[in-house]
């Protein structure tokens, strides 16, 4: 089994599969950083325009900045009372979420959007590579099918962890460059980072563990779809439909709904990312059970298929 595991890892390295997936995930993380950077700059421009209006009309800006603001929905419109205070608070919020202190949390928050596609693709690739290159016969002759299936599973866990950690490190460094640009463009000392002292819903370690669990979930699902269909295309279509078509509140026992239920309790979503609130009636116990079943059942299915299917079947 160790030899099979080493072969899987070496294939991921020499085929540059790991490199391409890391580049993809880093690119998606950087999009989040860029959107947050744009939010900072846009809200700061709004603040400057409002500040200029106060100055031109000789209004008491200090009094309004010391006050409070309110946002009311009137039909399709949002009416903001005390806009100068509102814009300053928004600038402060986006500066904080763009800062190195919050960067990793914001990347992990994107797990709900990005991970089904990215890690589902990894599972699909690992599932079909032996069928594509006709190496499954040789591998199952040297080792039995059970060890072959287990080696695939362990390689999924290891590959996913490596890809996630490397992507977070690289994206964090790139996000820091965005933050440097912000500090050069905006006098951030004038803005109270009002969220910096707010306690997080959970520790960064717990957020990372949950995000990694999400990656394992979809790698396993992707791998099972690859085993069933013997190609990546049908599996990819199903994952895309899950990600972009099926609503999160479709059913209490849905995977997306269960993920969102736990997500709103672990993450804060202070930045540009947000998720739908879970369906009424969802509980922590049902969410955990749904996610456990969604992880364990595909594992059992693909192990049965690997053991029962002939290695000579094409």
C-alpha positions as CSV (number, residue, x, y, z in Angstrom):
1,X,0.0,0.0,0.0
2,X,2.9,2.3,0.7
3,X,4.2,1.9,-2.8
4,X,0.8,2.7,-4.2
5,X,0.5,5.8,-2.1
6,X,4.0,7.0,-3.1
7,X,3.0,6.4,-6.8
8,X,-0.1,8.6,-6.3
9,X,1.8,11.4,-4.7
10,X,4.6,11.3,-7.3
11,X,2.1,11.4,-10.1
12,X,0.5,14.5,-8.6
13,X,4.0,16.1,-8.4
14,X,5.5,15.1,-11.8
15,X,2.3,15.6,-13.7
16,X,2.1,19.1,-12.2
17,X,-1.5,18.4,-11.1
18,X,-0.8,19.8,-7.7
19,X,0.8,22.9,-9.2
20,X,-2.2,23.6,-11.4
21,X,-4.7,23.1,-8.6
22,X,-2.7,25.3,-6.3
23,X,-2.6,28.0,-9.0
24,X,-6.3,27.7,-9.5
25,X,-7.1,27.9,-5.8
26,X,-4.7,30.8,-5.2
27,X,-6.3,32.7,-8.2
28,X,-9.7,32.2,-6.6
29,X,-8.4,33.4,-3.2
30,X,-6.8,36.4,-4.9
31,X,-10.1,37.3,-6.5
32,X,-11.5,37.6,-2.9
33,X,-8.5,39.8,-1.9
34,X,-9.0,42.0,-5.0
35,X,-12.8,42.4,-4.4
36,X,-12.1,43.3,-0.8
37,X,-9.4,45.8,-1.9
38,X,-11.8,47.4,-4.4
39,X,-14.4,47.6,-1.6
40,X,-12.0,49.5,0.5
41,X,-11.1,52.0,-2.2
42,X,-14.7,52.5,-3.3
43,X,-16.0,53.1,0.2
44,X,-13.1,55.4,0.8
45,X,-14.0,57.4,-2.3
46,X,-17.6,57.6,-1.0
47,X,-16.4,58.8,2.3
48,X,-14.3,61.5,0.6
49,X,-17.2,62.7,-1.6
50,X,-19.4,62.9,1.5
51,X,-16.7,64.7,3.4
52,X,-16.3,67.2,0.6
53,X,-20.1,67.8,0.6
54,X,-19.9,68.7,4.3
55,X,-17.0,71.1,3.8
56,X,-18.6,72.8,0.8
57,X,-21.9,73.3,2.7
58,X,-20.2,74.2,6.0
59,X,-21.9,71.4,7.9
60,X,-20.8,70.1,11.3
61,X,-18.9,66.9,10.3
62,X,-17.5,66.2,13.7
63,X,-20.9,66.0,15.3
64,X,-22.2,63.5,12.7
65,X,-19.0,61.4,12.9
66,X,-19.5,61.1,16.7
67,X,-23.1,60.0,16.2
68,X,-24.8,56.9,14.8
69,X,-26.1,55.9,11.4
70,X,-29.1,53.8,10.3
71,X,-30.0,52.0,7.1
72,X,-33.6,51.6,6.2
73,X,-35.1,49.7,3.3
74,X,-37.9,51.7,1.6
75,X,-39.1,49.4,-1.3
76,X,-36.1,48.8,-3.6
77,X,-34.1,51.7,-2.1
78,X,-31.8,51.9,1.0
79,X,-32.0,55.1,2.9
80,X,-29.0,55.9,5.0
81,X,-29.2,58.4,7.8
82,X,-25.9,60.1,8.7
83,X,-24.0,58.9,5.6
84,X,-20.6,60.3,6.7
85,X,-20.7,58.0,9.7
86,X,-21.9,55.1,7.7
87,X,-19.1,55.5,5.0
88,X,-16.5,55.8,7.7
89,X,-17.7,52.6,9.4
90,X,-17.7,50.7,6.1
91,X,-14.2,51.9,5.3
92,X,-13.0,50.7,8.7
93,X,-14.7,47.4,8.2
94,X,-13.2,46.7,4.8
95,X,-9.8,47.8,5.9
96,X,-10.0,45.3,8.8
97,X,-11.1,42.4,6.6
98,X,-8.4,43.3,4.0
99,X,-5.7,43.3,6.8
100,X,-3.4,40.3,7.4
101,X,-5.3,39.7,10.7
102,X,-8.4,38.7,8.9
103,X,-7.0,37.5,5.5
104,X,-6.8,33.7,6.3
105,X,-10.3,33.8,7.8
106,X,-11.7,35.3,4.7
107,X,-10.0,32.7,2.5
108,X,-11.5,29.9,4.6
109,X,-14.9,31.6,4.3
110,X,-14.7,31.1,0.6
111,X,-14.7,27.3,1.1
112,X,-18.5,27.3,0.7
113,X,-18.2,28.7,-2.9
114,X,-14.8,27.4,-4.2
115,X,-14.1,24.1,-2.5
116,X,-16.8,22.0,-4.2
117,X,-15.4,22.8,-7.6
118,X,-11.7,22.8,-6.7
119,X,-11.5,19.8,-4.5
120,X,-14.2,17.9,-6.4
121,X,-12.0,18.2,-9.4
122,X,-9.0,16.7,-7.5
123,X,-11.1,13.7,-6.6
124,X,-12.3,13.3,-10.2
125,X,-8.7,13.5,-11.5
126,X,-7.3,11.0,-9.0
127,X,-10.2,8.6,-9.8
128,X,-9.8,8.5,-13.5
129,X,-6.0,8.7,-13.9
130,X,-5.5,4.9,-13.8
131,X,-8.3,4.4,-16.2
132,X,-6.9,7.0,-18.6
133,X,-3.4,5.6,-18.6
134,X,-4.5,1.9,-18.2
135,X,-2.3,1.4,-15.1
136,X,-5.0,0.0,-12.8
137,X,-4.3,-3.6,-14.0
138,X,-0.7,-3.4,-13.1
139,X,-1.4,-1.8,-9.7
140,X,-4.0,-4.3,-8.7
141,X,-1.8,-7.2,-9.7
142,X,1.0,-6.0,-7.5
143,X,-1.3,-5.1,-4.6
144,X,-4.9,-6.2,-3.9
145,X,-7.8,-4.0,-4.8
146,X,-8.6,-3.1,-1.2
147,X,-5.1,-1.7,-0.7
148,X,-5.4,0.1,-4.1
149,X,-8.7,1.8,-2.9
150,X,-7.3,2.7,0.5
151,X,-4.1,4.2,-1.1
152,X,-6.3,6.4,-3.3
153,X,-8.2,7.6,-0.2
154,X,-5.1,8.3,1.8
155,X,-3.6,10.2,-1.2
156,X,-6.7,12.3,-1.4
157,X,-6.4,13.3,2.3
158,X,-2.7,14.1,2.0
159,X,-3.0,15.9,-1.4
160,X,-5.9,18.0,-0.2
161,X,-4.1,19.1,3.0
162,X,-1.0,20.0,1.1
163,X,-2.9,22.0,-1.6
164,X,-5.0,23.9,0.9
165,X,-2.0,24.9,3.1
166,X,0.2,25.9,0.2
167,X,-2.6,27.9,-1.4
168,X,-3.4,29.7,1.8
169,X,0.3,30.7,2.4
170,X,0.8,32.0,-1.2
171,X,-2.6,33.9,-1.2
172,X,-1.8,35.4,2.3
173,X,1.4,36.9,0.9
174,X,-0.4,38.3,-2.1
175,X,-3.1,39.7,0.1
176,X,-0.4,41.4,2.1
177,X,0.6,43.3,-1.0
178,X,-2.9,44.5,-1.5
179,X,-2.9,45.7,2.1
180,X,0.3,47.6,1.6
181,X,-1.3,49.4,-1.3
182,X,-4.2,50.3,0.9
183,X,-2.0,51.7,3.6
184,X,-0.2,53.8,1.0
185,X,-3.4,55.1,-0.5
186,X,-5.5,55.7,2.7
187,X,-4.6,57.3,6.1
188,X,-5.9,54.2,7.9
189,X,-4.9,55.8,11.3
190,X,-7.9,58.1,10.8
191,X,-10.3,55.1,10.8
192,X,-11.0,53.2,13.9
193,X,-10.9,49.5,13.0
194,X,-14.0,48.9,15.0
195,X,-14.1,45.2,14.3
196,X,-10.6,44.5,15.4
197,X,-11.6,44.0,19.0
198,X,-14.7,41.9,18.4
199,X,-14.3,38.3,19.5
200,X,-14.4,35.8,16.6
201,X,-17.1,33.2,16.5
202,X,-14.4,30.5,16.7
203,X,-10.7,30.1,16.5
204,X,-8.7,30.2,13.3
205,X,-7.6,26.6,13.9
206,X,-11.2,25.4,14.1
207,X,-12.1,27.3,10.9
208,X,-9.2,25.6,9.2
209,X,-10.3,22.2,10.3
210,X,-13.8,22.8,9.1
211,X,-12.5,24.1,5.7
212,X,-10.3,21.0,5.4
213,X,-13.3,18.8,6.3
214,X,-15.2,20.5,3.5
215,X,-12.3,19.8,1.1
216,X,-12.3,16.1,2.1
217,X,-16.1,15.9,1.7
218,X,-15.9,17.1,-1.9
219,X,-12.7,15.2,-2.8
220,X,-14.5,12.1,-1.7
221,X,-17.7,12.9,-3.7
222,X,-15.6,13.8,-6.8
223,X,-13.6,10.6,-6.5
224,X,-16.8,8.5,-6.2
225,X,-18.3,10.3,-9.3
226,X,-15.1,9.6,-11.2
227,X,-15.2,5.9,-10.2
228,X,-18.9,5.6,-11.2
229,X,-18.7,7.5,-14.6
230,X,-15.0,6.7,-15.5
231,X,-14.5,10.3,-16.7
232,X,-14.4,13.7,-15.2
233,X,-17.1,15.4,-17.4
234,X,-20.3,14.0,-15.9
235,X,-18.9,14.4,-12.4
236,X,-17.9,17.9,-13.1
237,X,-21.4,18.8,-14.5
238,X,-23.0,17.4,-11.3
239,X,-20.6,19.4,-9.1
240,X,-21.3,22.6,-11.0
241,X,-25.1,22.1,-10.7
242,X,-24.7,21.5,-7.0
243,X,-22.6,24.7,-6.6
244,X,-24.5,27.2,-8.8
245,X,-28.0,25.8,-9.3
246,X,-29.3,24.0,-6.2
247,X,-30.3,26.5,-3.5
248,X,-28.8,26.1,-0.1
249,X,-32.3,25.9,1.5
250,X,-33.6,23.3,-0.9
251,X,-34.1,20.8,2.0
252,X,-33.1,20.6,5.7
253,X,-31.2,17.4,4.9
254,X,-29.2,18.9,2.0
255,X,-25.4,19.0,2.1
256,X,-25.3,22.7,1.3
257,X,-27.9,23.6,3.9
258,X,-25.9,21.6,6.5
259,X,-22.7,23.3,5.6
260,X,-24.2,26.7,5.8
261,X,-25.8,25.9,9.2
262,X,-22.3,25.1,10.7
263,X,-20.7,27.9,8.7
264,X,-22.8,30.7,10.1
265,X,-21.7,29.5,13.6
266,X,-18.0,29.2,12.9
267,X,-17.4,32.2,10.6
268,X,-18.2,35.9,10.9
269,X,-18.4,37.0,7.2
270,X,-17.3,40.6,8.0
271,X,-15.8,41.1,4.5
272,X,-17.2,40.8,0.9
273,X,-18.3,37.1,1.3
274,X,-21.5,35.9,2.7
275,X,-23.6,32.7,2.6
276,X,-27.4,32.1,2.7
277,X,-28.9,31.4,6.1
278,X,-29.9,27.7,6.5
279,X,-33.5,26.5,6.2
280,X,-35.7,26.8,9.3
281,X,-35.7,23.6,11.3
282,X,-32.1,22.8,10.7
283,X,-30.2,21.6,13.8
284,X,-26.6,21.0,14.6
285,X,-27.1,17.3,15.1
286,X,-28.9,16.8,11.7
287,X,-26.2,18.9,10.0
288,X,-23.3,16.8,11.4
289,X,-25.1,13.6,10.6
290,X,-25.8,14.7,7.0
291,X,-22.1,15.7,6.5
292,X,-20.9,12.5,8.0
293,X,-23.1,10.4,5.8
294,X,-22.1,12.5,2.8
295,X,-18.5,11.6,3.6
296,X,-18.8,8.0,4.7
297,X,-21.3,6.7,2.2
298,X,-19.3,7.7,-0.9
299,X,-16.2,6.1,0.7
300,X,-18.1,2.8,1.2
301,X,-19.5,3.0,-2.4
302,X,-16.2,3.6,-4.1
303,X,-14.5,0.9,-2.0
304,X,-17.2,-1.6,-3.0
305,X,-16.9,-0.6,-6.7
306,X,-13.1,-0.9,-6.7
307,X,-13.3,-4.3,-5.1
308,X,-16.1,-5.7,-7.3
309,X,-15.2,-4.1,-10.7
310,X,-12.8,-6.0,-12.8
311,X,-9.4,-4.4,-13.4
312,X,-9.7,-5.5,-17.0
313,X,-13.0,-3.6,-17.5
314,X,-12.5,-0.5,-19.7
